Amino acid sequence: MNIIYKEIDQAIEEKIVKQYGSWVHDWNCLVKGEGCYLVAATDGDIIAGFAALHPAQWIAPLEQYSDAFIEVIEVSEDYRRKGIGSTLVKMMEDFAKTYGYYQIRSWSSVDKVEALHMWRKLKYAMCPAAMLGEPVKETDLTQIPGFYYAKLLNENALN
């Protein structure tokens, strides 16, 4: 195993979609633009894992602020428990600190048990919550149990 971390370009993005599936595009996981950061862990031609961060605007009455949101972090099953996920998160944190974000956040469903333990180990505050998923009926939404995560990065960023 020779893991190399690289920013995601078009060629790597195509490999990610081929290896992990079209959900990467369907869910708009790889947002690009100002304040975004996308990185992949590669092992030769294999994408061992990848992560993407983008700015997330706060709601009123603090809508003038935004912070970093890790939209996706995915590690191939064969590469789990080898520090790749933790390294990807730390790279997201470093980018977010340098960019000047106040905090960094993410969310994970409860079925991602390894990820739940990783977030706790990385000293993220954890808040149990349910996200709303795909509609089951027009008036009913499926609730997906999970956790929101947040970590303070720059205490003075709000000033």
C-alpha positions in Angstrom: 0.0 0.0 0.0 1.4 3.3 -1.1 -1.2 6.0 -0.4 -0.7 9.4 -2.1 -3.1 12.2 -1.3 -4.0 14.4 -4.3 -6.5 17.2 -5.0 -9.3 15.9 -7.1 -9.1 16.9 -10.8 -11.3 15.7 -13.7 -9.4 12.5 -14.2 -9.5 11.5 -10.5 -13.2 12.5 -10.4 -13.9 10.1 -13.3 -12.1 7.3 -11.4 -14.1 8.1 -8.3 -17.4 7.8 -10.1 -16.3 4.6 -11.9 -15.2 3.0 -8.6 -17.8 4.3 -6.2 -20.8 4.8 -8.4 -23.0 7.6 -9.9 -24.3 8.6 -6.5 -21.2 10.8 -6.3 -22.7 13.0 -9.0 -26.3 12.3 -8.3 -25.9 13.7 -4.7 -23.6 16.5 -5.9 -20.9 15.5 -3.5 -18.0 17.1 -5.3 -18.9 20.8 -5.2 -16.3 23.0 -6.8 -15.6 26.7 -6.4 -14.4 29.3 -3.9 -13.9 27.9 -0.4 -14.1 24.2 -1.6 -11.5 21.5 -1.2 -11.6 18.1 -2.8 -8.9 15.5 -2.1 -8.4 11.8 -2.9 -6.3 9.1 -1.4 -4.8 7.0 -4.2 -3.0 3.7 -4.3 -1.8 3.4 -7.8 -4.9 3.5 -10.0 -7.2 2.7 -7.0 -9.1 5.5 -5.2 -8.7 4.3 -1.6 -10.8 7.2 -0.4 -11.9 10.7 -1.0 -13.4 13.7 0.7 -15.0 17.0 -0.3 -15.6 20.2 1.7 -17.6 23.3 0.7 -18.8 26.5 2.4 -22.1 26.2 4.2 -24.0 29.4 5.0 -25.6 29.7 8.4 -29.3 30.4 8.8 -30.9 33.6 10.0 -30.2 35.6 12.0 -26.5 34.7 11.4 -26.8 34.2 7.6 -23.8 36.5 7.0 -21.5 33.7 8.3 -20.5 30.4 6.7 -18.3 27.6 7.8 -16.8 24.5 6.2 -19.0 21.4 5.7 -17.5 18.1 4.8 -20.1 16.9 2.3 -18.6 13.5 1.8 -15.9 11.3 3.2 -15.7 7.8 1.7 -13.0 5.1 2.2 -13.1 1.9 0.2 -13.8 -1.1 2.4 -10.4 -2.7 1.7 -8.6 0.5 3.0 -10.6 1.1 6.2 -9.0 1.2 9.6 -5.7 2.3 8.1 -5.9 6.0 9.0 -7.0 7.2 5.6 -10.3 8.6 6.8 -8.6 10.4 9.7 -5.9 11.8 7.3 -8.6 13.1 4.9 -10.4 14.8 7.8 -7.2 16.4 9.0 -6.5 17.7 5.5 -10.0 19.1 5.4 -9.4 20.8 8.8 -6.0 22.2 7.6 -7.6 23.7 4.5 -10.5 25.1 6.5 -8.2 26.7 9.1 -6.1 28.3 6.4 -9.1 29.5 4.5 -10.4 31.2 7.7 -13.5 29.2 8.4 -14.8 29.5 12.0 -15.7 25.8 12.3 -15.9 22.6 10.3 -19.0 20.4 10.3 -20.3 17.1 8.9 -23.0 14.5 9.3 -23.0 10.7 9.3 -25.8 8.1 9.6 -25.7 5.6 12.4 -24.9 2.7 10.0 -21.4 4.1 9.5 -20.1 2.7 12.8 -16.4 3.1 11.9 -17.0 6.7 11.0 -18.8 7.4 14.2 -15.8 6.3 16.2 -13.4 8.2 14.0 -15.2 11.5 14.5 -15.2 11.0 18.3 -11.5 10.1 18.2 -10.8 13.3 16.2 -12.4 15.3 19.1 -15.5 16.4 17.2 -18.5 17.5 19.2 -21.3 15.0 18.3 -25.0 15.8 18.3 -27.6 13.0 17.6 -30.0 14.0 15.0 -32.3 12.7 12.2 -32.0 13.9 8.7 -35.0 13.8 6.3 -34.5 11.4 3.4 -36.4 10.5 0.3 -40.1 10.9 0.5 -42.0 7.7 1.3 -45.4 9.4 0.6 -46.1 12.9 -0.4 -46.8 13.9 3.2 -44.3 11.6 4.9 -40.5 11.7 4.9 -38.1 9.0 6.0 -36.0 9.9 9.0 -32.4 8.8 8.8 -30.8 8.7 12.3 -27.2 9.9 12.7 -25.0 12.5 14.2 -23.9 16.0 13.3 -20.3 16.8 14.0 -18.6 20.1 14.6 -15.2 21.3 15.6 -14.1 24.9 16.3 -11.2 25.9 14.1 -10.7 29.7 14.4 -12.1 31.4 17.5 -11.6 34.9 16.0 -13.1 34.2 12.6 -16.5 35.6 13.7 -15.1 39.0 14.6 
